[in-house]
Amino acid sequence: MIDILKELWLFLRVRKKLWMTPIIMVMMILGGLLVLAQGSVVAPFIYTLF
């Protein structure tokens, strides 16, 4: 996992695409939130956000 993040960071830095960093971070947070809430009791409350 660390290697993937390191490689992504190097790609963004070399290609001057640092403006994509916040977009990727938000997508990762939302994806993680949905995965964690999939079987949780909190799921109905999280799905009301969307």
N, C-alpha and C positions, 0 to 999 in steps of 0.2 A: 504494500500500500504506500509506503514511504517513497519507494522508487517511482511509482506512478506520479505522485505529487511533485517529486523533484523534477522528473522529466517534463511534466506539464509546465512547471515554473520556468525551466530553461527554454522551452519552446516559446512561451509568451514573451520572455525577456529578449530572446534573440530576434524574434520576428516583430518586435515593437508592438505587441498586441496587449499591453498591460491594461488597457481600458476594458478588456474582457474579464479581468479578474473579479470584479464585483458581480457580474452576471453569473459566472461559474459558481461563486460562493453561494449566491442566493439559490441557484438550482440545486446545489448539493444539500443545503439546509432544508429546503422544501422536500426533496426526495427522501432524506433521512427521516424527516418528521412523518411523512406518509408511511414509510416502511415501519417505523416504530409504532405508529398508531393503528396499524392494520388489525392487530388482534387485541387491542387494548380497550379498556372500559372508557377511555378518554376519547375514542374515535368519533363519536357523534359531535362532541364539542369542537374537535379540530376540523371536521368536515364543514361545519357552519362557517368557518373562516373563508372558505372558497365558495 
